[in-house]
Amino acid sequence: MIKKNDAVVCINTTLRSSMPLTLYKKYNFTPIYIYLENKKPFVDYIAVYKEFKKKIPGLVVIRAPSLNPKDILPKLKKYNIIALMPYEESVVYADELASLLKIKGNDPKMTLIKKDKGMLNEYLEKKHIRVPKTLRSTSKNISLTQIDKFFKNKFPIIIKPVEGTGSIGVVCCNNKKEVEDALRLNNTLGSKFRVDKEMIYQECIKGTEYVVNFVSSNGKHVFTDCWKYHKYINNLGNSIYKMDEYVTNFNPEVLKCIEYCKKILDATNHKYGPTHFEVMYDKKGPVLIELNLRMFGGHNFLNNPVIDKYSTYELALLSYIDDAKILNKYLKEPLKYSNKETRVAYCLTAEKSFKYNLNPLPFFKKLKSYYESEFNYKIGDLVPKTTTLFELIGEVQLKNKNRKVVLGDIKKCEAWEKQYLS
């Protein structure tokens, strides 16, 4: 039960992951945005809270004095903080602050492990949970001989940063030369995209890739939604997103992925907040690609109901403030209440660099299942060849109760892309 002067805090969240703050009137809380200044912030957080100032006139903005959560305590004295909702960069800070405030959160030490792909795989392997074969090292001190010995000269292997998002710095290597090239690429990306120097080397598991999302409240995990990734590997070894497809057919494969993810949440003692899994399903079953301690923020479908009338971001808020009163209904039978609408996020990618002189919106708005779209370039911009999620030309979101309508519009998207972007 929310009381007067209760406050919900977002810490260094993106526009999409700040959406719980827009529910301040419905749930009667004070919305607070904490700006935590990192040396190389992944997102322009100042622009984010300025945008939310327009949407939420009563938004309180607090700049953290330092990266030590103890230093912000005096600024929070007059508020009764009931939820801290961070983006991926600030989850450890948020859990340390929650511990100091004696409010709901996760164990900061375990959060450090969950945040590091290499450490998490080592931890889960000890718990007898299947993970990819993984070698963790820094890009400077590893040799090809070590890689050969570890993987027994079996290719392909995946190289990626221990922390990161959007497939930045993730490269599939088919031989030793491609491994060397990948290390050089990541050194270049480090200055551009804040890619970590520490890398992990993983066996390449081929299968169907799913996104499986949850919210947890007091250690109870509610499955919210599942998406199927459609990707391809380009000639540079980059994994390129083409389409996210909302899963409405909960076949045995998907159900096994859901149960597998719940085992990981229990094994890591995850208590509160949203989680976003990427899982590969092969002949042996589900295996973890990565775990992200945030909402699935890949597109604007966050506004759409996923369970009953509740959107992803409202469920994320409830995971902190609800004490499982509302969520308890969905613990045993979440699939029964899942939305069955066909939803697709189609990614527009460039096969080569070119000068942007397009106005695609009129074409896509005519599609029967058109919902929303985002375009990342303006007339006159030099568009690079797409190698990461953040270099996409844009994204078109389609949704309709009739699946055939959406499938027909996907073909039209593909035809437009072939005509103008290939």
C-alpha positions in Angstrom: 0.0 0.0 0.0 1.6 3.3 -1.1 1.5 6.1 1.5 1.9 9.8 1.3 5.5 10.9 0.5 6.4 7.5 -1.0 8.8 7.8 -3.9 9.8 5.6 -6.8 13.3 6.3 -8.2 14.8 5.6 -11.6 18.6 5.7 -11.8 20.3 6.4 -15.1 17.5 4.8 -17.0 16.8 5.2 -20.7 13.6 6.8 -22.0 11.9 3.3 -22.3 13.2 2.0 -18.9 12.0 5.2 -17.2 8.4 4.5 -18.2 7.4 3.3 -14.7 7.7 6.9 -13.6 4.7 7.9 -15.8 2.5 5.8 -13.5 3.0 8.3 -10.6 -0.6 9.5 -10.7 -2.2 6.0 -10.9 -0.2 4.8 -7.9 0.2 8.2 -6.2 4.0 8.3 -5.7 6.6 11.0 -6.1 8.7 10.3 -9.2 12.5 10.8 -8.8 15.2 10.5 -11.4 18.8 10.1 -10.1 21.5 11.1 -12.6 24.6 9.1 -11.8 27.5 10.5 -13.7 29.8 7.9 -15.2 33.0 8.7 -17.0 31.7 7.4 -20.3 27.9 7.1 -19.9 26.3 4.8 -22.4 23.2 7.0 -22.8 22.8 10.8 -22.6 20.9 10.6 -19.3 20.6 14.4 -19.1 18.6 14.4 -22.3 16.5 11.6 -20.8 15.4 13.4 -17.7 14.8 16.6 -19.6 12.4 14.7 -21.9 10.7 13.2 -18.8 10.4 16.7 -17.3 8.0 17.5 -20.1 5.9 14.4 -19.5 6.0 14.6 -15.7 5.9 18.2 -14.5 6.4 17.0 -10.9 9.6 15.0 -11.6 12.3 15.4 -9.1 15.8 15.3 -10.5 18.8 14.6 -8.3 22.4 14.5 -9.4 24.4 11.9 -7.4 27.5 13.6 -5.8 29.6 10.6 -6.6 29.6 6.9 -7.5 29.4 6.1 -3.8 25.7 5.6 -2.8 26.4 6.8 0.7 27.0 10.3 -0.6 23.4 10.7 -1.9 21.7 9.7 1.3 21.3 13.3 2.6 19.5 14.3 -0.6 17.0 11.5 -0.1 16.2 12.1 3.6 12.8 13.8 3.1 11.5 11.0 0.8 10.3 7.5 1.7 11.9 5.6 -1.1 9.9 2.4 -1.9 11.5 1.3 -5.2 14.9 1.8 -6.9 14.7 1.0 -10.6 18.1 1.2 -12.4 19.2 0.7 -16.0 22.0 -1.9 -16.5 24.9 0.4 -15.9 23.7 1.3 -12.4 22.3 -1.9 -11.0 25.1 -2.5 -8.5 24.8 1.2 -7.3 21.1 0.7 -6.9 21.3 -2.5 -4.9 24.0 -1.0 -2.6 21.8 2.1 -2.1 18.7 -0.2 -1.4 20.8 -2.0 1.2 21.7 1.4 2.9 18.1 2.5 2.8 16.9 -0.9 4.0 14.4 -1.3 1.2 13.7 -4.0 -1.4 16.6 -4.9 -3.6 19.0 -7.7 -4.6 22.3 -8.7 -3.0 24.9 -6.3 -4.5 27.6 -9.1 -4.5 25.4 -11.4 -6.4 24.4 -8.5 -8.8 28.1 -8.1 -9.6 28.2 -11.7 -10.7 24.9 -11.6 -12.7 26.2 -8.5 -14.5 29.5 -10.1 -15.6 28.8 -12.7 -18.4 32.0 -14.7 -17.6 31.6 -14.8 -13.8 27.9 -15.7 -14.2 28.7 -18.7 -16.4 31.3 -19.9 -14.0 28.8 -19.6 -11.1 26.0 -21.4 -12.9 28.3 -24.2 -14.1 29.1 -24.9 -10.4 25.3 -25.1 -9.8 25.1 -27.7 -12.6 23.1 -25.4 -14.9 24.0 -25.7 -18.6 25.9 -22.8 -20.0 28.2 -22.3 -23.1 31.8 -23.4 -22.7 33.4 -20.0 -21.8 37.0 -18.7 -21.5 37.3 -15.3 -19.7 40.3 -13.0 -20.1 41.4 -9.6 -21.2 42.0 -8.7 -24.8 45.7 -7.9 -24.1 46.8 -11.0 -22.2 45.3 -13.9 -24.0 47.1 -15.8 -26.8 45.8 -17.7 -29.7 47.6 -20.8 -28.2 45.4 -20.5 -25.0 42.3 -20.2 -27.1 43.3 -23.2 -29.2 44.0 -25.3 -26.1 40.7 -24.3 -24.5 38.4 -24.9 -27.5 40.6 -27.7 -28.9 40.9 -25.8 -32.2 37.1 -26.0 -32.8 35.4 -23.1 -34.6 33.3 -21.0 -34.8 33.6 -19.3 -31.4 32.0 -16.1 -30.2 34.0 -13.2 -28.7 32.2 -10.5 -26.7 32.7 -8.0 -23.8 31.9 -9.3 -20.3 29.5 -6.4 -20.0 27.6 -4.8 -22.9 24.4 -4.5 -24.8 23.0 -4.4 -28.4 25.5 -7.0 -29.7 28.2 -4.3 -29.6 31.6 -5.9 -29.8 30.1 -9.4 -30.3 31.8 -11.2 -33.2 31.6 -14.7 -34.5 35.0 -16.1 -35.5 35.5 -19.0 -37.9 39.3 -19.2 -37.6 42.4 -17.8 -35.9 42.8 -14.8 -38.2 39.2 -13.8 -37.5 39.9 -13.9 -33.7 42.9 -11.5 -34.2 40.7 -9.2 -36.3 37.9 -9.3 -33.7 40.3 -8.2 -31.0 41.5 -5.3 -33.1 37.8 -4.4 -33.8 36.9 -4.4 -30.1 39.8 -2.1 -29.3 38.4 0.4 -31.8 34.9 0.0 -30.6 36.0 0.5 -27.0 36.6 4.2 -27.6 33.3 4.6 -29.6 30.8 2.5 -27.7 32.5 2.0 -24.3 33.2 -1.7 -24.9 35.0 -3.3 -22.0 38.6 -4.5 -22.3 37.7 -7.7 -20.6 36.3 -10.2 -23.0 34.9 -13.7 -23.0 35.3 -16.4 -25.6 32.4 -18.8 -26.0 31.5 -21.9 -28.0 29.1 -20.9 -30.8 25.8 -22.6 -30.1 23.4 -22.8 -33.1 19.7 -23.0 -32.7 16.6 -20.9 -32.1 17.2 -17.8 -30.1 14.5 -16.6 -27.7 14.1 -13.6 -25.4 12.4 -14.6 -22.2 11.3 -11.9 -19.8 10.3 -12.0 -16.1 9.5 -9.8 -13.1 10.4 -11.0 -9.7 8.8 -10.0 -6.4 10.1 -11.3 -3.1 11.8 -14.1 -4.9 8.7 -15.2 -6.8 9.2 -15.1 -10.6 6.4 -14.2 -13.0 7.0 -14.9 -16.7 5.8 -11.9 -18.7 6.6 -12.4 -22.4 8.7 -14.2 -24.9 10.2 -13.1 -28.3 11.9 -15.0 -31.0 15.0 -13.3 -32.5 15.7 -13.4 -36.2 19.4 -12.6 -36.9 22.1 -13.2 -39.4 25.9 -13.1 -39.3 27.4 -10.6 -41.8 30.8 -11.0 -43.6 32.5 -9.3 -40.7 31.2 -11.8 -38.2 28.7 -9.3 -36.6 25.4 -10.6 -35.4 22.7 -8.4 -37.1 19.2 -8.1 -35.8 16.5 -8.4 -38.5 13.3 -9.1 -36.6 11.9 -9.6 -33.1 8.7 -11.7 -33.2 6.3 -11.9 -30.2 5.7 -15.5 -29.2 2.1 -16.6 -28.8 2.6 -20.3 -29.5 3.9 -21.7 -26.2 5.2 -25.0 -27.5 7.3 -27.4 -25.4 10.5 -25.7 -26.6 9.4 -22.3 -25.2 8.1 -23.8 -22.0 11.5 -25.5 -21.3 13.2 -22.1 -21.9 10.8 -20.5 -19.3 11.6 -23.2 -16.7 15.4 -23.0 -17.4 15.4 -19.3 -16.8 13.5 -19.7 -13.5 16.2 -22.1 -12.3 18.8 -19.4 -13.0 16.8 -16.8 -11.1 16.5 -19.1 -8.1 20.2 -20.1 -8.3 21.3 -16.4 -8.3 18.8 -15.6 -5.5 17.1 -12.9 -7.6 14.5 -11.2 -5.4 13.1 -8.1 -7.1 12.7 -6.4 -10.5 12.7 -7.2 -14.2 15.1 -9.6 -15.9 15.7 -10.1 -19.6 17.1 -13.4 -20.8 18.5 -14.3 -24.2 18.4 -18.1 -24.6 19.5 -20.4 -27.4 17.6 -23.6 -27.9 19.4 -26.5 -29.6 19.2 -30.3 -29.7 20.3 -30.4 -26.0 17.7 -27.9 -24.9 18.0 -24.3 -23.6 21.3 -22.6 -22.9 22.0 -19.1 -21.6 23.4 -16.5 -24.0 23.1 -13.7 -21.6 21.1 -12.3 -18.7 20.3 -8.6 -18.5 19.0 -7.0 -15.2 16.5 -4.7 -16.9 13.3 -4.6 -18.9 13.4 -5.8 -22.5 13.8 -2.3 -24.1 14.4 -3.2 -27.7 11.2 -1.5 -29.0 8.1 0.5 -28.2 5.8 -2.5 -27.4 6.5 -1.7 -23.7 3.2 0.2 -23.8 1.2 -2.8 -24.9 -0.4 -5.3 -22.4 1.5 -8.6 -22.0 -0.3 -10.1 -19.1 -4.0 -9.2 -18.7 -4.2 -5.4 -18.8 -0.6 -4.9 -17.6 2.3 -3.6 -19.7 5.9 -4.6 -19.2 6.8 -1.4 -17.4 3.8 -1.5 -15.1 4.6 -5.1 -14.1 8.2 -4.0 -13.4 6.9 -1.4 -11.0 4.6 -3.8 -9.4 7.5 -6.2 -8.7 8.7 -3.6 -6.2 5.6 -2.1 -4.7 3.0 -4.9 -4.9 4.4 -7.5 -2.5 3.0 -10.1 -5.0 -0.6 -9.2 -4.2 -1.5 -8.6 -7.8 1.3 -10.6 -9.3 0.4 -13.6 -7.2 -2.5 -14.3 -9.6 0.0 -14.9 -12.4 2.5 -17.0 -10.6 1.0 -20.4 -11.6 -0.8 -19.6 -14.8 0.9 -16.6 -16.5 0.4 -18.1 -20.0 -3.4 -18.2 -19.5 -3.4 -14.4 -19.2 -0.8 -13.7 -22.0 -1.8 -11.5 -24.9 -2.2 -13.4 -28.2 -1.8 -10.5 -30.6 0.8 -10.8 -33.4 3.6 -8.3 -32.9 6.8 -7.9 -34.8 9.7 -5.3 -34.6 11.3 -5.3 -38.1 14.8 -3.8 -38.3 16.0 -1.9 -41.3 19.7 -2.6 -42.0 22.2 -1.2 -44.5 24.4 -3.5 -46.6 26.8 -0.6 -47.4 27.5 2.9 -46.4 25.5 5.7 -48.1 24.3 9.2 -47.8 20.8 9.3 -46.3 18.2 10.9 -48.6 15.1 8.8 -47.7 11.7 9.6 -46.4 10.4 6.1 -45.5 7.6 7.0 -43.1 4.8 7.5 -45.7 5.4 4.0 -47.2 5.4 2.2 -43.8 2.3 4.1 -42.5 0.3 2.6 -45.3 0.9 -0.9 -44.0 -2.3 -2.5 -42.5 -0.5 -3.6 -39.3 1.7 -0.5 -38.9 2.0 0.5 -35.2 5.0 2.8 -34.7 8.4 3.4 -36.2 11.8 4.9 -35.4 14.4 6.2 -37.9 17.9 7.0 -36.7 19.1 9.2 -39.4 18.1 12.5 -41.1 18.5 13.8 -44.6 22.2 14.4 -45.4 23.6 12.0 -42.8 26.3 9.5 -43.8 24.9 6.1 -42.9 27.4 3.3 -42.0 27.1 -0.3 -43.0 25.0 -1.9 -40.2 27.3 -3.8 -37.8 25.6 -3.2 -34.4 22.0 -2.6 -33.1 22.8 1.1 -32.7 23.6 1.5 -36.4 20.2 0.4 -37.6 18.5 2.6 -40.2 15.4 2.3 -38.1 12.7 -0.1 -36.9 9.2 -0.6 -37.9 6.7 -2.1 -35.4 3.8 -4.1 -36.7 0.9 -5.5 -34.8 -2.5 -7.0 -35.7 -4.8 -9.7 -34.3 -4.6 -11.4 -37.8 -1.2 -13.0 -38.2 -1.5 -13.2 -41.9 -1.8 -9.4 -42.2 1.5 -9.0 -40.3 3.3 -11.6 -42.4 2.1 -9.9 -45.6 3.4 -6.5 -44.3 6.8 -8.1 -43.4 7.2 -9.1 -47.1 6.5 -5.5 -48.1 9.1 -4.3 -45.6 11.6 -6.7 -47.1 10.8 -5.5 -50.7 11.3 -1.8 -49.7 14.6 -2.7 -47.9 15.8 -4.6 -51.0 15.0 -1.6 -53.2 16.5 1.2 -51.2 19.1 -0.3 -48.7 20.9 -3.1 -50.5 
